[in-house]
């Protein structure tokens, strides 16, 4: 298992996530050129080693994929049964595994959560969630696909349902999802088929606003 090294310095909460393998390591945090505790005036307030999931945490960042499968005017959604998103409807997706590309993560998560195998993916954009869990910044690579095969099956993630596209915003969603879901439609007057880069801001679970830029797909 990998380990997490958290450094807390005076006047700020600086979390450095270091992937360590196997045995314990002796690490010397530095302030300028001087090791902390040996002449550095800043001093070291605390060092904590704790277990963590190495799949998606690096330098305080959580990387995820999000995929919306679409057919016949409907979108496949999952009603989350566990975790931070419990009770919310969402597309299929989850955290990166080490070294994984966004497309690979998206396909793997779709198989795990629905049993469906995805062929061609359409990249729609990037969502940034600053300190979404109160600590880490989260980045989600968003895809859609109409190219998939297999038999739909349930998983421990929650109930799966094909939801008419014009009813998506009636679901129990995160408020920020109501902002970007319409951009997935190539005919959206806002996105006009362009790729988006959006920052969705929450404070203590309450949606407070967003910023977005759109870019040509090619």
Helices and strands as residue ranges (DSSP letters): E 3-8, E 30-31, E 34-35, E 46-51, E 57-58, E 61-71, E 74-80, E 89-90, E 92-95, H 102-114, E 117-118, E 122-129, E 137-145, E 148-149, E 158-164, G 165-170, H 175-180, G 181-184, E 195-203, E 206-215
